């Protein structure tokens, strides 16, 4: 099979660059932006050899997985652009449900993971650079279709392991269409309040004990909500509500143990 855009994406004027094999779709997108590309354009492959996740962790996509990145140039400040990641998570869940309609096992883990049965199925990485007086934003979405990495901080799974038989090409076509819906709701950040409400409906661990590690600091408490900037709000044992802007999140036993 070959990658193709869904009909909504085509009608909306999105373009597509496909690769049999590439180091990183995000890196390619940013390089094109520096050379004058303004998008919107998807960069897609089923084999990525030098991808990365948050905190520069490797995110390798063996052949058959889906590595995709969407480049758009926007007139928005970086903190607001960062909230696009929540729309991306919603778009991927919608695509998964569209392609596998009998599946309701997908949730969203703050800040950037799509989960299935409590394990990481996909990761989202936003990267941005100034181009002139605007911002080139790349939303990278890596999905474990046929295989999942081992030894990750959060245990990972794949669609194949879950018994869901989908090709990367099928999933991408659905994703390119669902992206239109949630990108339009987000509306350069103006619609983040609606995105936030939809995201919270799928949030993993909401109302449960949580541990968030960042550097040498660990915060424990209850996952209360996300705020209007996308920060996780943790209710602490002393009654405070603390906003967290970044960190590794652990629920369940790991949270109870302080994610030690």
C-alpha positions as CSV (number, residue, x, y, z in Angstrom):
1,X,0.0,0.0,0.0
2,X,1.0,3.6,-0.3
3,X,0.2,6.6,1.9
4,X,-2.6,8.9,0.8
5,X,-4.5,11.8,2.3
6,X,-8.2,11.4,3.3
7,X,-10.8,13.3,1.3
8,X,-11.3,16.0,3.9
9,X,-7.5,16.7,4.0
10,X,-7.4,16.9,0.2
11,X,-10.3,19.3,0.1
12,X,-8.7,21.5,2.8
13,X,-5.6,21.9,0.7
14,X,-3.2,19.8,2.7
15,X,-0.2,18.2,0.8
16,X,1.7,15.1,1.4
17,X,5.4,14.1,1.3
18,X,6.0,10.4,1.8
19,X,9.2,8.5,2.4
20,X,10.0,4.8,2.2
21,X,12.5,5.3,5.0
22,X,13.7,8.5,6.8
23,X,15.6,9.6,9.9
24,X,12.9,11.8,11.3
25,X,9.8,13.3,9.9
26,X,9.9,16.2,12.3
27,X,13.5,17.0,11.3
28,X,12.6,16.9,7.7
29,X,9.7,19.2,8.2
30,X,11.7,21.8,10.1
31,X,14.4,21.6,7.4
32,X,11.8,22.3,4.8
33,X,10.4,25.2,6.8
34,X,13.9,26.8,7.0
35,X,14.1,26.4,3.2
36,X,10.8,28.3,2.7
37,X,8.1,25.6,3.0
38,X,5.0,27.0,4.7
39,X,2.6,24.1,4.6
40,X,0.2,22.7,5.5
41,X,2.0,19.5,4.6
42,X,2.3,16.1,6.1
43,X,5.6,14.1,6.2
44,X,5.0,10.4,6.6
45,X,6.9,7.2,6.6
46,X,6.4,3.6,7.9
47,X,10.1,3.3,8.9
48,X,11.8,6.0,10.9
49,X,15.4,5.5,12.0
50,X,16.3,8.6,14.1
51,X,13.0,9.8,15.6
52,X,12.9,11.3,19.0
53,X,10.3,11.9,21.8
54,X,10.3,14.3,24.6
55,X,13.6,15.0,26.4
56,X,15.4,13.8,23.3
57,X,14.5,10.1,24.0
58,X,14.8,8.0,20.9
59,X,11.5,7.0,19.1
60,X,12.3,4.5,16.4
61,X,9.6,3.3,14.1
62,X,10.4,-0.1,12.6
63,X,8.9,-0.8,9.2
64,X,5.1,-1.1,9.4
65,X,4.7,1.5,12.2
66,X,3.5,5.0,11.5
67,X,5.7,8.1,11.8
68,X,4.0,11.3,10.7
69,X,4.5,15.0,11.2
70,X,2.4,17.9,10.1
71,X,4.0,21.3,9.3
72,X,2.0,24.5,9.5
73,X,3.3,28.1,9.8
74,X,1.2,30.1,12.2
75,X,0.9,33.6,13.7
76,X,0.7,32.4,17.3
77,X,3.1,32.6,20.4
78,X,5.0,29.4,21.3
79,X,3.0,28.8,24.6
80,X,-0.2,28.9,22.7
81,X,1.1,26.7,19.9
82,X,2.1,24.1,22.5
83,X,-1.6,23.4,23.2
84,X,-2.0,22.0,19.7
85,X,-0.7,18.8,21.1
86,X,-3.9,18.2,22.9
87,X,-5.8,18.5,19.6
88,X,-3.4,16.1,18.0
89,X,-4.2,13.5,20.7
90,X,-7.9,13.8,20.1
91,X,-7.4,13.6,16.3
92,X,-5.4,10.3,16.7
93,X,-8.0,8.8,19.0
94,X,-10.7,9.7,16.5
95,X,-8.8,8.2,13.7
96,X,-8.2,5.0,15.6
97,X,-11.9,4.7,16.4
98,X,-12.8,5.4,12.8
99,X,-10.5,2.8,11.5
100,X,-11.4,0.3,14.3
101,X,-14.9,1.2,15.3
102,X,-15.4,-1.6,17.8
103,X,-12.5,-0.3,19.9
104,X,-13.1,2.0,23.0
105,X,-9.9,1.3,24.8
106,X,-8.0,4.5,23.9
107,X,-7.2,7.2,26.5
108,X,-5.0,10.3,26.6
109,X,-2.2,10.6,29.1
110,X,-0.9,14.1,29.9
111,X,0.9,15.7,28.3
112,X,1.4,13.9,25.0
113,X,0.7,10.1,24.9
114,X,-2.2,8.1,23.5
115,X,-2.7,5.0,25.6
116,X,-4.5,1.6,25.1
117,X,-5.2,-0.7,28.0
118,X,-2.9,1.4,30.1
119,X,0.1,1.1,27.8
120,X,1.6,3.7,25.5
121,X,0.4,3.3,21.9
122,X,1.5,6.6,20.5
123,X,3.5,9.7,21.3
124,X,3.2,13.3,20.2
125,X,6.0,15.8,19.9
126,X,5.6,19.4,19.0
127,X,8.6,21.4,17.8
128,X,8.6,25.0,16.6
129,X,11.0,27.5,15.1
130,X,10.6,31.1,14.2
131,X,10.5,31.8,10.4
132,X,10.4,35.5,9.8
133,X,7.7,37.0,12.1
134,X,5.8,33.7,12.3
135,X,6.2,30.3,13.9
136,X,6.8,27.0,12.0
137,X,5.1,24.3,14.1
138,X,5.6,20.6,13.5
139,X,3.3,18.2,15.2
140,X,4.9,14.8,15.2
141,X,2.7,11.8,15.8
142,X,4.3,8.3,16.2
143,X,2.0,5.3,16.4
144,X,3.0,1.7,17.2
145,X,1.2,-0.2,14.5
146,X,3.1,-3.5,14.2
147,X,5.7,-3.2,17.1
148,X,6.3,-1.3,20.3
149,X,9.7,-0.3,21.8
150,X,10.9,-2.1,24.9
151,X,12.3,-0.7,28.1
152,X,10.4,2.6,27.9
153,X,9.6,4.6,31.1
154,X,5.9,3.8,30.4
155,X,5.3,0.3,29.1
156,X,4.3,0.4,25.4
157,X,2.0,-1.6,23.2
158,X,1.1,-1.8,19.5
159,X,-2.1,-2.2,17.5
160,X,-0.9,-5.7,16.5
161,X,-0.4,-6.7,20.1
162,X,-3.9,-5.5,20.8
163,X,-5.3,-7.6,18.1
164,X,-6.2,-4.7,15.9
165,X,-5.2,-5.4,12.3
166,X,-4.6,-2.0,10.6
167,X,-2.1,-0.9,8.1
168,X,-0.1,2.3,8.7
169,X,-1.4,3.7,5.5
170,X,-5.1,3.1,6.5
171,X,-4.5,4.8,9.9
172,X,-2.8,7.8,8.3
173,X,-5.6,8.4,5.9
174,X,-8.1,8.5,8.8
175,X,-5.7,10.7,10.8
176,X,-5.3,13.2,8.1
177,X,-9.1,13.7,8.0
178,X,-9.6,13.7,11.8
179,X,-6.8,16.3,12.0
180,X,-8.9,18.7,10.0
181,X,-11.8,18.5,12.6
182,X,-9.7,19.1,15.7
183,X,-7.3,21.6,14.1
184,X,-10.3,23.6,13.1
185,X,-11.7,23.4,16.6
186,X,-8.4,24.5,18.1
187,X,-8.4,27.4,15.6
188,X,-4.9,28.8,16.4
189,X,-5.6,28.5,20.1
190,X,-8.9,30.3,20.1
191,X,-10.8,27.1,20.6
192,X,-8.5,25.5,23.2
193,X,-11.3,25.7,25.8
194,X,-13.4,23.2,23.7
195,X,-10.3,21.1,23.0
196,X,-9.6,21.0,26.8
197,X,-13.1,19.7,27.6
198,X,-12.9,17.0,25.0
199,X,-9.5,16.0,26.1
200,X,-10.5,15.7,29.7
201,X,-13.3,13.3,28.7
202,X,-10.6,10.9,27.6
203,X,-8.0,11.7,30.2
204,X,-6.1,8.8,31.8
205,X,-5.8,8.9,35.5
206,X,-8.2,11.9,36.1
207,X,-9.0,12.0,39.8
208,X,-6.4,9.4,40.7
209,X,-3.1,9.5,42.6
210,X,-0.3,10.8,40.3
211,X,3.4,11.3,40.6
212,X,5.1,13.8,38.2
213,X,8.9,13.7,38.0
214,X,10.9,16.6,36.5
215,X,14.7,16.6,36.9
216,X,15.4,15.8,40.6
217,X,12.0,17.0,41.7
218,X,8.9,14.7,42.2
219,X,5.4,16.0,42.9
220,X,2.7,13.6,44.2
221,X,-1.0,14.2,44.7
222,X,-4.2,13.8,42.8
223,X,-4.6,14.6,39.1
224,X,-7.3,17.2,39.3
225,X,-7.6,18.7,35.8
226,X,-5.6,20.6,33.1
227,X,-5.9,24.4,33.1
228,X,-6.5,26.9,30.3
229,X,-2.7,26.7,29.4
230,X,-2.6,22.9,29.3
231,X,-0.8,22.5,32.6
232,X,-1.6,19.5,34.7
233,X,-3.2,20.6,38.0
234,X,-2.1,18.4,40.9
235,X,-4.0,18.5,44.2
236,X,-1.4,18.0,47.0
237,X,-2.0,16.4,50.4
238,X,-1.6,19.9,52.0
239,X,-4.6,21.2,50.1
240,X,-2.7,23.2,47.4
241,X,-3.4,22.9,43.6
242,X,-0.1,23.0,41.8
243,X,0.3,23.6,38.1
244,X,2.8,21.3,36.3
245,X,4.1,22.4,32.9
246,X,6.3,19.4,32.1
247,X,7.4,16.1,33.5
248,X,7.1,12.3,33.5
249,X,3.7,11.1,34.8
250,X,3.0,7.9,36.7
251,X,-0.3,6.6,37.9
252,X,-1.3,3.6,40.0
253,X,1.4,1.7,41.9
254,X,4.2,3.9,40.5
255,X,2.4,7.0,41.8
256,X,1.8,5.6,45.2
257,X,5.5,4.8,45.5
258,X,6.5,8.2,44.3
259,X,7.6,6.9,40.9
260,X,10.8,5.8,42.6
